[in-house]
Amino acid sequence: MRLAVTGTTGQLVRSLAAANVKGCEVVAIGRPALDLSAPEGIEAAIAAVKPDLIVNAAAYTAVDKAESEPEVADAVNAAGAEAVGRTATRLGVPVIHVSTDYVFDGSKPVPYVESDPVAPLGAYGRSKYEGERRLMAACPEAIVLRTAWVYSPYGHNFVKTMLRLAETRDEISVVDDQLGNPTYAPHLADAIIAISRHVLEGGSTAWGLYHAAGSGDVTWCGFAREVFAASARHDGPTANVKPITTADYPTPARRPANSRLDGSKLREAFGVRLPAWQEGVADCVARLAAERKSAS
C-alpha cells in the first residue's frame, strides 16, 4: 500500500517514514510541492503520488502563537484540512486525519470519548476542530484520529526540552495540574499503518472520529519525572522536578486541565491500542542517548 503523507518535517511524518513496514510505502509531501495554507495546489501534489490512502499529518501546532495569528492556524488546520478531504474524494481514496485533544475544555473529570461535546479553549483547538468538521464533510471515507502530547526523537517536544534544560539546571518547575496521555509518535505511526492496512484490505470500516493516544495518563510533572528516570538509566542528564500549578506558569493559550482520551472505540473498531506511555518514554530516551553517545 502507498500512503501519501502531508508534510515532511513533523514528528509523526518522520516516524511514519522511519517505520519501514513491509508492504507499506510512505511518500511524504511537503513544501513547496504541498502547502496546506495554499489549498489550490494540494490536489495536484497528492495526485502525483497515486496513493492508496492519504494521511493528513501536517498541521499548524504552535499553540501559543495561534492566539496572535488565528487566521494562519485556520488557513492550515481548517481550510487546508478541507482541501485534503476534497482531494481524497476526487481521487477516490480514503483519508486519515490527525487532530488533537485540545478540542476539549478539560472540565470533564474522566477521560473524553468521541461523542463528548467539544469546547476548545484557544485558537489552535478551534482551528483543529474546524478542520475535523470540514474534512469529514468533504470526504465521507475519512477517519479522524485525535491524539495528545506527542513526542519523539525528532523535532521539538517536551521530552527533548526536559533533557536539554537538565543539562544546565538542577531543578525544573513543571505543571502538575494538567492530565493527559503522552503519545510516542512512532507508536502512533504504527497505529496509523495498522488502520490503513485494515481499511485497504477490505475490512469493515466505520468512518468517523477516534481517539488514538498513549495508554495511561499522567501530569506534565509526572511525565518529566519519568523522562529523567529513563535518562538516569543511560547516564544522561537529570534534574529535580518541582511541581507547580497552571497559574504559576501563565501562557498565551489556555490548556485543558484534563485532556485524557479514551481509546476504547479505536480498539473495538480496529483492534489497535497504543502501548503504555512509559514504554514510549523508555524507547525515546534510549534513542536520544544513543545519538548523544555516537556524536561524542
C-alpha positions in Angstrom: 0.0 0.0 0.0 1.2 3.5 -0.8 0.4 6.3 1.7 0.7 9.9 0.7 1.5 11.8 3.9 1.2 15.6 4.1 4.4 17.3 5.5 8.0 16.2 5.7 9.4 17.6 8.9 6.8 16.9 11.6 7.3 14.2 14.3 4.6 12.0 13.0 5.6 12.3 9.4 9.2 11.4 10.2 8.0 8.5 12.4 5.9 7.2 9.5 8.8 7.4 7.1 11.0 5.6 9.5 8.5 2.8 10.3 9.9 0.6 7.5 6.9 -1.8 7.4 7.0 -4.4 4.7 4.4 -3.8 2.0 3.9 -0.1 3.1 5.4 2.7 1.1 5.3 6.1 2.8 5.6 9.1 0.5 5.9 12.4 2.4 4.9 15.6 0.5 5.8 19.0 1.9 6.6 22.5 0.8 7.0 23.8 -1.8 5.1 20.9 -3.6 2.4 20.9 -1.0 1.4 23.7 1.3 -1.8 23.4 3.4 -2.1 27.1 3.5 -2.3 27.1 -0.3 -5.2 24.8 -1.0 -5.2 25.3 -4.7 -2.0 23.2 -5.1 -2.9 20.3 -2.8 -4.7 18.0 -5.2 -2.0 18.0 -7.9 0.7 17.3 -5.4 -1.1 14.4 -3.8 -2.4 13.0 -7.2 1.1 12.8 -8.5 1.9 10.2 -5.8 -1.0 8.0 -6.8 -1.7 7.0 -3.2 -4.0 4.2 -1.9 -4.7 6.3 1.1 -3.9 9.9 2.3 -2.6 10.7 5.8 -3.0 14.3 6.7 -0.3 14.7 9.4 0.8 18.3 8.6 -0.6 21.0 10.8 -0.1 24.3 12.4 0.9 23.3 16.0 2.2 26.5 17.7 -0.5 26.5 20.4 0.5 29.8 22.0 1.4 31.6 18.8 -2.0 30.8 17.3 -3.5 33.2 19.8 -1.9 36.1 18.0 -2.3 34.7 14.5 -5.6 32.7 14.4 -6.0 33.3 10.7 -2.8 31.4 10.0 -3.9 28.5 12.1 -7.3 28.4 10.4 -5.7 28.5 6.9 -3.6 25.4 7.6 -5.7 23.4 10.1 -9.2 24.2 8.8 -9.1 25.3 5.1 -6.1 23.0 4.4 -7.8 20.0 6.0 -10.9 20.6 4.0 -8.8 20.8 0.8 -7.2 17.4 1.7 -10.7 16.0 2.2 -11.9 17.2 -1.2 -8.8 15.8 -2.8 -9.4 12.4 -1.2 -13.0 12.4 -2.5 -12.0 13.4 -6.1 -9.2 10.8 -6.2 -11.5 8.1 -4.7 -9.2 7.2 -1.8 -9.8 7.3 2.0 -8.1 9.7 4.3 -6.8 9.6 7.9 -6.6 13.0 9.5 -4.8 13.7 12.8 -6.4 16.0 15.3 -5.9 16.9 18.9 -7.1 16.6 22.5 -7.2 20.4 22.6 -10.7 20.4 21.1 -11.9 19.8 24.7 -12.1 22.3 27.5 -10.9 19.9 30.2 -13.9 20.3 32.5 -14.8 16.6 32.4 -13.5 14.6 35.4 -12.8 11.4 33.4 -11.3 10.6 30.0 -13.1 12.0 27.0 -14.9 9.8 24.5 -15.6 10.7 20.9 -19.2 11.7 21.5 -18.4 14.3 24.1 -19.1 17.9 23.1 -16.2 19.9 22.1 -15.3 23.3 23.6 -11.8 24.4 22.6 -10.2 27.0 24.9 -8.0 28.6 22.3 -7.4 29.4 18.6 -5.4 26.2 18.0 -8.1 23.9 19.3 -10.8 25.8 17.4 -8.8 25.6 14.2 -8.3 21.8 14.6 -12.0 21.2 15.4 -13.0 23.2 12.4 -10.6 21.1 10.4 -12.2 17.8 11.7 -15.6 19.1 10.8 -14.8 20.4 7.3 -12.6 17.4 6.3 -15.3 14.9 7.2 -18.0 17.0 5.4 -15.8 16.9 2.3 -14.9 13.2 2.4 -17.3 10.5 3.6 -14.4 7.9 3.8 -12.5 9.7 6.5 -11.0 8.6 9.8 -10.1 11.4 12.2 -7.7 10.4 15.0 -7.4 12.7 18.0 -4.1 12.4 19.7 -2.3 14.1 22.5 1.0 15.3 24.0 3.1 14.0 21.0 6.8 13.4 21.5 9.6 11.6 19.6 13.3 11.6 18.9 12.6 14.2 16.2 12.0 17.9 16.2 10.9 19.9 19.2 8.9 18.3 22.0 8.6 18.0 25.8 11.0 15.1 26.2 13.8 16.8 24.3 13.1 20.1 26.1 13.4 18.5 29.6 16.6 16.8 28.7 18.1 20.0 27.3 17.1 22.0 30.3 18.6 19.4 32.6 22.0 19.9 31.1 22.2 23.3 32.8 19.7 23.2 35.6 19.5 21.2 38.8 15.7 21.8 39.3 13.0 22.4 36.7 9.4 23.6 37.6 6.7 21.7 35.7 2.9 22.0 35.8 1.3 19.3 37.9 -2.4 20.1 37.5 -3.0 19.1 33.8 -3.7 15.5 33.0 -3.2 13.9 29.6 -1.9 10.9 27.6 1.7 11.3 26.4 1.8 9.8 22.9 5.0 8.5 21.3 4.9 9.4 17.6 6.4 6.1 16.4 3.6 4.2 18.3 1.0 6.5 16.6 2.7 5.8 13.3 2.4 2.1 13.9 -1.3 2.5 14.7 -1.9 4.6 11.5 -0.3 1.9 9.4 -2.3 -0.8 11.0 -5.6 1.1 10.5 -4.6 1.9 6.9 -4.0 -1.8 6.2 -7.3 -2.7 7.7 -9.1 -0.2 5.5 -7.3 -1.1 2.3 -7.6 -4.8 2.8 -11.3 -4.6 2.8 -12.1 -4.7 6.4 -15.4 -3.4 7.6 -14.7 0.2 8.3 -16.7 2.6 10.5 -15.6 6.1 9.3 -15.5 9.0 11.7 -13.9 10.1 14.9 -11.5 8.0 17.1 -9.1 8.7 20.0 -5.6 7.5 19.5 -3.2 8.3 22.3 -0.7 6.6 24.6 -2.3 4.2 27.1 -2.4 5.6 30.6 -2.3 9.1 31.8 -0.1 11.5 33.9 0.5 15.1 34.6 3.3 17.1 32.9 5.2 16.9 36.2 4.9 13.1 36.3 5.9 12.9 32.6 9.1 14.9 33.3 10.0 12.7 36.2 9.6 9.6 34.0 11.9 11.2 31.4 14.6 11.8 34.0 14.2 8.3 35.4 14.8 6.9 31.9 17.7 9.3 31.3 19.4 8.2 34.5 19.4 4.6 33.3 21.5 5.8 30.3 23.8 8.1 32.4 22.0 11.0 30.8 21.0 14.5 32.2 18.6 14.5 35.1 17.1 17.2 37.3 14.8 17.5 40.3 11.2 18.2 39.2 9.3 20.8 41.2 5.5 20.6 40.8 3.8 23.9 40.1 0.2 24.9 39.1 -1.0 26.2 35.8 -1.5 29.6 37.4 2.2 29.6 38.3 3.1 29.2 34.6 0.9 31.5 32.6 0.8 31.1 28.8 -1.0 33.0 26.0 -3.2 29.9 25.3 -5.2 28.2 28.0 -4.7 24.5 28.3 -7.3 22.0 29.4 -6.9 20.7 32.9 -8.0 17.3 31.7 -7.4 16.2 28.1 -7.3 12.4 28.7 -8.6 10.5 25.7 -10.4 7.2 26.0 -9.2 4.8 23.2 -11.8 2.1 23.6 -13.6 2.9 20.4 -10.4 2.6 18.3 -9.6 -0.8 19.9 -13.0 -2.1 19.3 -13.2 -1.0 15.6 -9.6 -1.8 14.5 -8.0 -3.9 17.2 -5.5 -1.1 17.8 -4.3 0.0 21.2 -1.3 2.2 21.6 1.3 1.0 24.1 1.7 2.5 27.6 3.1 6.0 27.5 6.0 4.8 29.7 7.2 2.4 27.0 7.4 5.3 24.6 9.4 7.4 27.0 11.9 4.5 27.6 12.4 4.0 23.8 12.6 7.7 23.0 15.2 8.4 25.8 17.2 5.4 24.8 17.4 6.5 21.2 18.3 10.0 22.2 21.0 8.7 24.5 22.4 6.5 21.7 22.5 9.6 19.4 24.3 11.6 22.1 26.9 8.9 22.6 27.6 8.4 18.9 28.0 12.2 18.5 30.5 12.5 21.4 
